[in-house]
Amino acid sequence: MKLSFLFMIFISLISTLACQKNQPIQVQRWSLEQGSMPDDVAEATKILEEKNISTRFAEQTALIAPQRVKGILVAGHEIHGVKDQNGQWLEVSLKQKPSLSFLESLSAQYLEKTIPHQEKIFSEKYKNWKIHQSKVVYFQPQEDADFVLAYEIIAFSPNETDVVRFRFSRQAELLEQKSMANHFVQGEARVFNGRPDAEPLNLQHLPDLLGSGYLKGSRIHLVSDLSQQAYSTNHVFKFEP
């Protein structure tokens, strides 16, 4: 117990001493008209290919993927890309990633190990909220502020009418609380437009989903007789009948 307490103090001290100082965040943009793709942009497209959320429009595909530094998610620093119908990259944009010191990476590892404890604290304070996702992120509380490490918990409100993102410090201090309902995403689903025995399955766009992975949004709400709800991390629902 004493060693664990001392380690927590050590992590807190080194994180305070090694915090990321204010730096202007550069945004890099590349388009096909500019010619050859720079090496760092090419590396970014590999991330887009590996793990992305995609949306199709006007025979083009828009992709978005998160950025990480030393394995820690950098909140708000996504990579964006657009392909044509032949898979040719048309444009790519990304923000310059902040640096994460060795001491901060140690602190991040400790925070990841203590996520279950943070979830317990959350559940005791926010009764009847359902935790959807928990992780450690590196983010700016404000545009001109230093980057900080934080616990991020995304949870459904008790009546499941909202999805809220909470960010807490290592001392469980609330740093941010933001409704995700204002950040709708577009999904896709294979559905029957008419009678299942007379109509084929068709791919339909699902606008204004909450972004929670479930079929819920400002225009759609799924009611099921099953205890398990339809879920997709990229909001693409292509289930067999």
N, C-alpha and C positions, 0 to 999 in steps of 0.2 A: 504494500500500500504506500509506504514512504517513498520507494523508488518511483512508483507511478506518479505520485504527486510532484516529486522533483523533476521528473521528465516533462510533465505538463508545464511547469514553470520554465524549464529550459527552452521548450518549443515556443512558448509565448515570447520569451526574451529575444530569441534569435529571429523570430518572425518580425518583431518590432524593429529590430536593428537592420534587418535586411529587406525591408519593404521596397516595392517597386516605386521609384520616384517618377514624378510627372514627366512625361515625354509626349511630344506631338505624335499622334497616331497617323501614319501615312496610309493612304489608300492607293493600291496599285490596280490599274485597269488596263486590260489588253483587248484588242479587237482584231479580227481577221484582216482588216484594212491596214493594220500596222506591220504586217508581214510576219516573220518568224516569231514563234512564241518563246519568250525568255525562259531560262531554266527554272527559275523559282515558280513561274506560272505553270510550267509543265509539271512540276512536282505537285502543285495544288490540284491540277486536273486528275492526278492519280487518286487523291483523296476523294474527289468528287465521284470518280468511277467506283471506288470501293464502298463508300458509305454515303448515301445521299437520299434526299427526298426530292422527287421530281414531279413536275407538272407539265402537261402538253398544251400548247395553244398555237394556232395558225401554223401547223406542221413543224413547229419548233418545240424543243424540250428544254425547260428551265430546271436547273439542278441547284441544290443548296446542301452544304455539308459543314459541320462544325470544325473549328480549329482547336488544336490542343498544343500545349507546351509542356514537355516532359510528362505526357500522359494526362495532364489536368486540362479540363475543358476551359477554354477562354470564352466567357459569356459575351455574346454580341459580336463575335469575330467570326462570322460565317464566311465560307467561300461560295461565290455565286458564279454560275456558268450557264451558257446557252448553246445548244447544239441545233443544227438543222436536221432535216428529215433523213439525211444520209449519215448522221453521226459526226459531222464536221463541227469542230468548235468554232463558234462565231464570236463569242466574247467571254471574258473571265474577269472577275474583280475580287479582291481580297484585301483585308486590312493587315498591316504589319503587326505581328504578334509581339506582345510584351515579353520581356525576359523574366525568367524565374530562377533565382539563385539556388545554389546547392542547399543552403540552409532552409529556404522556403520549400524546396522539394521534400525535405525531411518532414517539415511541418505538415505538408499536404498528405504525406503517407500516414502520419499520425491521425489526421482528421478523417481520412478514409476508414481507418480501423475503428473509429469511434462513431461512425454513422448510426449504428443501432442504438447507441446511448442517446444521440440527438433525436432520433425518431421517438424514443420513449418520452423524452422531455416534451416533444411536440404533442404527442398524443395525450399527455396529462394536461396540457394547457388548452389544446383545441379539441374539446370533447366532440365525438361523433364525426370528426373529419376523417376522410379516407385517404391515406397516403398513396399516391400513385407512383411517385419516383423520388429517389433521394440520391444525391451525389455531391461531390466537392467541386466548386468552381472557382475560377480566378476572374474577378470582375471589378469594374469601376463603379462605386456607389453613385458618383456624379461624374460629369464629363471631364472636369479638371482635377479630379481626385486621384490619389494613388490607387493602384490595383491592390486588392486584398483577397485573401483566401476566405471562402465561406462555405457553410453547409447550404445546399439548395434543396428544398422540399417542395414538390408540386403535389397539391392535394385537392380532392373534391370537397366542396362545401357539404354540410350535413344533408341538405335537400337535393344535392347533386345538380344545382342550377348554375354553378360556377366552378371554374378551375382556377386556383390561385397559386402563384409562385411565391414562396417565402425564401428569404436568404438570411441566415443567422451567422454571427461571429462565433468563434470557438468558445466564447463565454455564454453562448445562447442568447446574445443580444440581437434583437430584430433589426436587420439592416435594410430590408426591403420587403414590401408586400404588394403584389401586383396581380390584378385579375388577368388571366390569359384569354378571357372571352373577347377581349378587344383585339386579339391577334389571331383572327380566323385564318384557317388554311383551306386549301382545296384538295379534295380527295377524289377517288374513283371507285366505282363498284360495278360488278356484273349483276344486272337485275333483269327480271321479267317485266316488260312494259305492259303486258296484259296477262291473260290466263297462262299459267305455266305449261298447261298441256297443249296450248295452241300457239304460243309465241316463243321465239328463241331468246336466249340470253343476250343482252346488249350492254355495252360499256357506257356508263353514264358518269358525267362529272358531278361531284358533290361539293357545291360552294359553301363557304362560311362554316366549316367545321370548327369546333372549339380548339382543336390541336391536341387533344388529350389521348388520341389513339382510338377513341370510341366513336360510334356513329351518333354524335350529338353536335348540334350547332344551332345557328339562328333560324335555319330553314328545315332542319331535319332532326327527328328524334326517334330512335328505334325502340320499339316495345317488343320484348321477346318472352315466350313462354319458358324458355330455357334459363337456368340459373347462371350460365356462362354467357356473357355478352360478346358480340363480335368485336374484335380488337385487331388493329394493325399499326405497327410503329410508323409506317410511311403513309398511312391513310389510304391504302389501296386494298380494296376488298374484292378479291377475285376467287370466291369460293365455288366449289362444284356443287350442283344441286343435291 
